[in-house]
Amino acid sequence: MNVRRLIPSTALAGAVALGLVSLSACGGTSDAADKGGDGKLDVVASFYPMQFLAERIGGDHVSVQTLTKPGVEPHDLELKPSQIGELSEADVVFFLKGVQPAVDEAIEQAGVKHTVDAATLTELEDHGTAEEHDHGGESAEEHAEHAEEGKGGHADEHGSEAGGDPHVWLDPVKYAEVAKGFGAALKKADPDHAADYQKNTDALVKQLGGLDSAFEQGLKTTSTKTFITTHSAFGYLAERYGLDQEGIQGLDPESEPSPARIKELQDTAEQEKVTTVFFETLASDKTAKTLAKDTGLKTDVLDPLEGITDRSKGDDYFEVMQANLTALKKALGAK
């Protein structure tokens, strides 16, 4: 992931100390988290896909704050001392290790008892490499316990846990697995409302199942299986529905492609009858539009859903994913 604009470790450590100096520890000996003044569970989410799950599953029993405000590219987030303070005061922290290195380090130092890493709630894959991460068939509850214990390996610049592609939320099936794990974690943090968390989880998982069916049916028969996109965020989605993703910039949305890579994409576009080069809302579209112009292709938006802004084609996860499906069907010549 792009780390050029992240704050240095030493500065972050100082900011963490500043944010923690006047705050009491959040984790007690009981499994039940301390509630805020409004009686709700205080949840801090790292960025939009985690925020969405927390709000949908937590419902009226949680108050959710996100570290990544709308319009901010998540990989480039710089944390303010006030945000680190929010972390240390939280009852539950929900993040995805490897997406935001600055967040990962702050969370590790904050020491919140109920810290849930979404990367431990489903199996991560290294798209384009031979390495894979395997949880050995653990249940959602076991995944949640491991997340809270801080298990999950080491992240690198390309993703979570030994380099796995972190973009699991773009696969409805994997996102449902994360939802189940987070629901289990909320039940552990706030057992008094366990039944409501389970009900909300079940409803969300059912809706994600419907989205999965829509993608499966909509992309079953197409003129081409290949699509070109700005950065390789759609590996899980492509694998799930039998498509071939060709990323201009790899997993890092701001890396610059080599001339050789541009030539490869031009050849692929011709051979595979590609019609469209996709770009996204939170990263530069310059390279995508240049490639499209040089190869006579169209451009369109395929949203990696790292944040919702007024430029998003929808107000929430499901609306934007439906817009993504519509764009893919058009670009791939769905029949």
Sequence and secondary structure as in RCSB ss.txt:
>XXXX:A:sequence
MNVRRLIPSTALAGAVALGLVSLSACGGTSDAADKGGDGKLDVVASFYPMQFLAERIGGDHVSVQTLTKPGVEPH
DLELKPSQIGELSEADVVFFLKGVQPAVDEAIEQAGVKHTVDAATLTELEDHGTAEEHDHGGESAEEHAEHAEEG
KGGHADEHGSEAGGDPHVWLDPVKYAEVAKGFGAALKKADPDHAADYQKNTDALVKQLGGLDSAFEQGLKTTSTK
TFITTHSAFGYLAERYGLDQEGIQGLDPESEPSPARIKELQDTAEQEKVTTVFFETLASDKTAKTLAKDTGLKTD
VLDPLEGITDRSKGDDYFEVMQANLTALKKALGAK
>XXXX:A:secstr
   TTS  HHHHHHHHHHHHTT   S  SSSS    TTSSEEEEESSHHHHHHHHHHHGGGEEEEESS TT  GG
G    HHHHHHHHH SEEEE TTS HHHHHHHHHH  SEEEEGGGSS  B TTSS B   TT  HHHHHHHHHTT
 S   BTTBBTTTBB  GGGSHHHHHHHHHHHHHHHHHH GGGHHHHHHHHHHHHHHHHHHHHHHHHHTSS S  
EEEESSS  HHHHHHTT EEEESSTT TT    HHHHHHHHHHHHHTT  EEEE SSS  HHHHHHHHHHT EEE
E    S   TTSSSSSHHHHHHHHHHHHHHHHT  
